[in-house]
């Protein structure tokens, strides 16, 4: 089976600690959201949460204006990818379709469940989509066509992790069309709180027996107290307003950061989200990425696992981190021998 991006490369903290200037994740650089952070800190970890998460599912349903029975809670988006893949793999002759560039966990889950890759979306049992896309942050021009072409027995899952952080453009799908597909939401990025795991999916209005089967595949208590608190915060109007209010700052920072990258000779690709991809000059960009991380505390996301070798993805960061990136890149070719990487405590 030919699968792109099977390694478990992720952004964020690593063996060297938390990077001081971390461009490797798509977390909202304006975060953490003050209200959400306070609710997580006030969460009571001494008791089991309600296993049915009755109040949480009601709140999330109200946010999306759907029936609470359509809300499927997930330990994380990655756990949801594994669970949906496991469910699809139970169908005889099932296959999966992935976009040309995609989150590596989708391919890893397919391989784990021995689910073959379909060459065309119309031939697959399970179809993955992401808009804005990962890692490019672009609109999916073929998404509406794939949704309209869905047949009985096909499932399309749209990862909407970056929809709240879209800085330009708009969704390819009307609200009424969204009722035909699964929507995967992981608010921790938009809230600037990626260390808290917890996500959910909105089932289509006609999900058949899929919703019950996916509930059956879930572990008991997929959400801990802190994840539940984060998702409750996400449902609040004041938190939604805070996320929306971050857009102007992020747009300005993004424009400045793209200019910094272009000044270094990087080829910046178009993006509608709070992150973008750039092609690096030179023959050994990975070596320079290692130098940035080890000697300057600057981390970028290598895009080789997305099927884009020689490229990096950069989450938009504040100007101070952009200046650190500029200085670090200009010095990395000299072969730094700094004694220790710049890190901060998790």
Legacy VTK file of the C-alpha trace (Angstrom):
# vtk DataFile Version 3.0
C-alpha trace
ASCII
DATASET POLYDATA
POINTS 346 float
0.000 0.000 0.000
1.369 3.434 -0.952
0.719 5.951 1.801
2.092 9.477 2.198
3.076 10.787 5.588
3.154 7.703 7.822
5.618 9.114 10.335
4.202 10.583 13.511
5.842 13.995 13.091
4.043 16.717 15.003
4.696 20.285 16.000
5.161 21.643 19.499
7.322 20.411 22.348
9.979 17.785 21.708
12.925 16.177 23.511
14.503 19.620 23.876
11.461 21.033 25.654
9.051 23.747 24.550
10.560 25.969 21.833
10.787 29.614 22.781
9.667 30.594 19.272
7.337 27.854 18.103
6.108 28.215 14.524
5.489 24.466 14.256
1.875 24.473 15.484
-1.196 26.316 14.224
-2.292 27.475 17.672
-3.829 30.937 17.863
-0.908 33.254 18.681
-3.282 35.618 20.509
-4.051 32.923 23.031
-4.629 31.430 25.399
-8.223 32.613 25.568
-8.565 34.113 29.095
-12.072 32.767 29.770
-11.243 29.268 28.540
-7.972 29.182 30.475
-9.734 30.195 33.691
-12.382 27.497 33.228
-9.750 24.827 32.633
-7.815 25.908 35.712
-11.002 25.791 37.773
-11.966 22.315 36.546
-12.432 19.748 39.319
-10.224 16.719 38.568
-11.264 14.816 41.708
-14.438 13.319 40.237
-15.435 11.395 37.141
-17.166 13.607 34.584
-20.679 12.688 33.492
-19.973 9.801 31.050
-22.830 10.986 28.834
-21.603 14.615 29.014
-25.233 15.647 28.974
-24.786 19.374 29.574
-21.715 19.646 27.348
-23.382 17.984 24.373
-26.404 20.256 24.826
-24.169 23.329 24.852
-22.216 22.261 21.767
-25.440 21.421 19.961
-26.776 24.900 20.727
-23.568 26.435 19.341
-24.040 24.587 16.054
-27.854 24.675 16.129
-28.187 20.913 15.812
-29.860 18.128 17.778
-27.656 17.102 20.764
-27.899 13.502 19.589
-25.699 14.465 16.627
-22.751 15.445 18.872
-20.064 12.759 19.160
-17.390 13.500 21.783
-13.783 12.568 21.027
-10.650 12.361 23.152
-8.945 14.385 20.394
-9.247 14.882 16.654
-6.564 12.226 16.199
-8.585 9.768 18.290
-11.601 10.630 16.160
-9.649 9.846 13.007
-8.720 6.445 14.419
-12.288 5.738 15.534
-13.898 6.744 12.236
-11.346 4.677 10.336
-11.970 1.655 12.554
-15.704 2.006 11.943
-15.283 2.310 8.157
-12.948 -0.692 8.082
-15.763 -2.913 9.356
-17.459 -2.696 5.949
-16.443 -5.388 3.485
-14.324 -4.059 0.640
-13.977 -0.621 2.237
-11.323 1.834 1.084
-10.290 5.383 1.988
-9.563 8.489 -0.075
-7.168 11.167 1.132
-6.362 14.566 -0.368
-2.921 14.815 -2.034
-1.589 16.619 1.081
-3.123 15.705 4.396
-2.654 15.203 8.112
-0.491 12.106 8.534
-2.776 10.516 11.150
-5.377 9.826 8.439
-2.933 7.703 6.467
-1.530 6.068 9.606
-5.027 5.083 10.740
-5.795 3.608 7.324
-2.632 1.537 7.403
-3.298 0.381 10.971
-6.745 -0.889 9.927
-5.494 -2.236 6.585
-7.796 0.065 4.708
-6.554 0.452 1.112
-6.270 3.833 -0.588
-8.786 4.556 -3.336
-7.493 6.444 -6.368
-10.726 8.422 -6.650
-13.008 9.831 -3.959
-16.083 8.449 -5.708
-14.770 4.893 -5.196
-14.040 5.186 -1.449
-16.078 4.176 1.586
-14.424 6.869 3.717
-13.460 10.272 2.286
-11.326 12.777 4.208
-11.335 16.524 3.655
-9.956 19.562 5.464
-10.795 23.223 4.861
-8.796 25.382 5.192
-6.541 22.569 4.099
-3.556 21.194 5.942
-0.778 22.086 5.548
-1.452 24.684 2.827
-4.324 26.592 4.474
-6.188 26.807 1.197
-9.767 26.316 0.050
-10.689 22.871 -1.277
-11.884 23.568 -4.799
-13.307 20.076 -5.281
-15.026 19.738 -1.914
-18.525 20.816 -2.961
-18.424 18.454 -5.924
-17.375 15.533 -3.725
-20.194 16.246 -1.269
-22.829 16.520 -3.976
-21.572 13.261 -5.479
-21.893 11.221 -2.278
-23.744 7.938 -2.685
-25.349 5.619 -0.154
-22.670 3.867 1.846
-20.121 6.675 1.476
-18.968 8.872 4.366
-17.187 12.207 4.019
-15.485 13.685 7.091
-14.537 17.360 6.981
-11.851 18.464 9.435
-12.852 21.998 10.514
-10.053 22.585 13.027
-8.885 25.670 11.165
-12.263 27.134 10.186
-12.326 29.474 13.242
-8.852 30.714 12.263
-9.671 31.443 8.642
-8.400 34.947 7.858
-9.507 35.226 4.233
-12.074 33.558 1.984
-15.059 31.528 3.059
-16.253 27.933 3.267
-16.883 26.021 0.061
-20.037 24.562 1.573
-23.350 26.157 2.494
-24.746 25.403 5.952
-27.452 23.157 4.486
-24.829 21.075 2.666
-22.902 20.510 5.900
-25.810 18.408 7.152
-24.787 15.706 4.668
-21.312 15.125 6.101
-19.404 14.598 9.334
-17.753 17.708 10.794
-14.668 17.263 12.973
-13.968 20.082 15.447
-10.888 20.515 17.683
-11.142 23.974 19.317
-7.865 23.863 21.222
-6.022 25.472 18.297
-8.404 28.419 18.049
-8.258 28.875 21.833
-4.446 28.772 21.933
-4.558 25.767 24.276
-3.176 22.830 22.302
-2.004 21.138 25.497
-5.616 20.360 26.377
-6.903 17.443 24.343
-10.582 17.166 23.517
-12.683 17.361 20.367
-16.059 16.429 18.923
-17.804 15.605 15.683
-21.182 16.687 14.344
-22.926 13.800 12.622
-24.909 14.293 9.413
-28.676 14.387 9.750
-28.863 11.003 8.026
-26.151 9.000 9.738
-27.947 5.654 9.862
-26.422 3.304 12.398
-23.024 5.021 12.203
-23.534 7.221 15.246
-24.446 4.310 17.484
-21.521 2.266 16.202
-19.097 5.128 16.817
-20.408 5.591 20.354
-19.850 1.864 20.894
-16.229 2.182 19.734
-15.501 4.973 22.226
-13.671 4.397 25.493
-15.477 5.188 28.716
-15.079 8.875 29.584
-13.268 10.015 26.427
-13.042 13.476 28.013
-11.365 14.340 31.284
-12.421 17.273 33.441
-10.043 19.720 31.750
-11.074 18.791 28.224
-14.717 19.072 29.201
-14.077 22.533 30.669
-12.343 23.669 27.492
-15.224 22.495 25.309
-17.782 24.118 27.618
-15.853 27.359 27.271
-15.844 26.945 23.497
-19.637 26.927 23.489
-19.875 30.333 25.229
-20.748 33.471 23.201
-18.001 35.521 24.854
-15.368 32.948 23.880
-16.614 32.835 20.294
-16.425 36.637 20.260
-12.837 36.513 21.556
-11.794 34.117 18.776
-13.479 36.293 16.156
-11.762 39.355 17.597
-8.309 37.825 17.113
-8.588 37.965 13.332
-7.360 41.535 12.819
-4.196 40.991 14.862
-3.496 37.687 13.133
-3.940 39.207 9.675
-1.416 41.933 10.447
1.067 39.484 11.935
0.632 37.122 9.000
1.377 39.832 6.453
4.511 40.836 8.364
5.646 37.218 8.756
5.207 36.477 5.058
7.323 39.536 4.264
10.036 38.267 6.634
10.065 34.881 4.892
10.212 36.451 1.436
13.134 38.621 2.541
15.003 35.380 3.285
14.430 34.106 -0.239
11.666 31.690 0.723
8.829 31.043 -1.705
5.614 31.735 0.229
2.545 29.795 -0.911
-0.955 31.334 -0.694
-3.017 30.584 2.399
-6.367 31.670 3.837
-5.618 30.574 7.416
-3.409 31.566 10.350
-0.548 29.524 8.888
1.155 29.104 5.537
3.708 26.973 3.742
7.001 28.213 2.315
9.542 26.511 0.096
13.067 26.817 1.439
16.136 27.516 -0.676
19.104 25.166 -0.747
19.617 21.436 -0.938
19.584 20.518 2.773
16.816 22.546 4.448
16.205 19.906 7.137
19.753 20.376 8.440
19.146 24.094 8.842
15.844 23.415 10.618
17.733 21.310 13.146
20.190 24.158 13.708
17.366 26.623 14.252
15.801 24.354 16.844
18.943 23.359 18.707
20.814 26.625 18.778
18.120 29.309 18.622
14.952 27.811 20.110
13.119 28.398 16.810
11.008 25.497 15.528
9.342 25.169 12.120
7.179 22.293 10.866
8.940 20.219 8.231
6.362 19.389 5.551
7.974 16.174 4.301
5.355 14.118 6.186
2.660 16.039 4.286
4.232 15.034 0.977
6.004 18.401 0.524
9.742 17.869 1.052
11.789 21.050 1.074
8.879 23.038 2.497
7.976 24.235 5.980
4.672 25.193 7.525
4.666 28.220 9.785
1.958 29.141 12.216
1.552 32.901 12.437
3.392 34.260 15.468
3.869 37.662 17.080
6.529 40.057 15.724
9.089 39.253 18.452
9.181 35.607 17.338
9.319 36.667 13.690
12.389 38.777 14.434
13.964 35.798 16.215
13.329 33.634 13.132
14.942 36.243 10.875
18.041 36.514 13.033
18.342 32.747 13.522
18.086 31.936 9.819
20.680 34.549 8.907
23.120 32.979 11.358
22.335 29.285 10.837
24.586 28.947 7.790
27.588 29.810 9.950
27.284 26.546 11.887
26.374 27.753 15.347
27.887 26.040 18.344
25.676 27.590 20.960
25.810 25.618 24.221
22.100 25.001 24.714
18.800 25.535 22.927
16.484 28.269 24.082
13.473 26.636 25.703
10.837 27.332 28.260
9.123 25.087 30.743
5.944 23.368 29.473
LINES 1 347
346 0 1 2 3 4 5 6 7 8 9 10 11 12 13 14 15 16 17 18 19 20 21 22 23 24 25 26 27 28 29 30 31 32 33 34 35 36 37 38 39 40 41 42 43 44 45 46 47 48 49 50 51 52 53 54 55 56 57 58 59 60 61 62 63 64 65 66 67 68 69 70 71 72 73 74 75 76 77 78 79 80 81 82 83 84 85 86 87 88 89 90 91 92 93 94 95 96 97 98 99 100 101 102 103 104 105 106 107 108 109 110 111 112 113 114 115 116 117 118 119 120 121 122 123 124 125 126 127 128 129 130 131 132 133 134 135 136 137 138 139 140 141 142 143 144 145 146 147 148 149 150 151 152 153 154 155 156 157 158 159 160 161 162 163 164 165 166 167 168 169 170 171 172 173 174 175 176 177 178 179 180 181 182 183 184 185 186 187 188 189 190 191 192 193 194 195 196 197 198 199 200 201 202 203 204 205 206 207 208 209 210 211 212 213 214 215 216 217 218 219 220 221 222 223 224 225 226 227 228 229 230 231 232 233 234 235 236 237 238 239 240 241 242 243 244 245 246 247 248 249 250 251 252 253 254 255 256 257 258 259 260 261 262 263 264 265 266 267 268 269 270 271 272 273 274 275 276 277 278 279 280 281 282 283 284 285 286 287 288 289 290 291 292 293 294 295 296 297 298 299 300 301 302 303 304 305 306 307 308 309 310 311 312 313 314 315 316 317 318 319 320 321 322 323 324 325 326 327 328 329 330 331 332 333 334 335 336 337 338 339 340 341 342 343 344 345
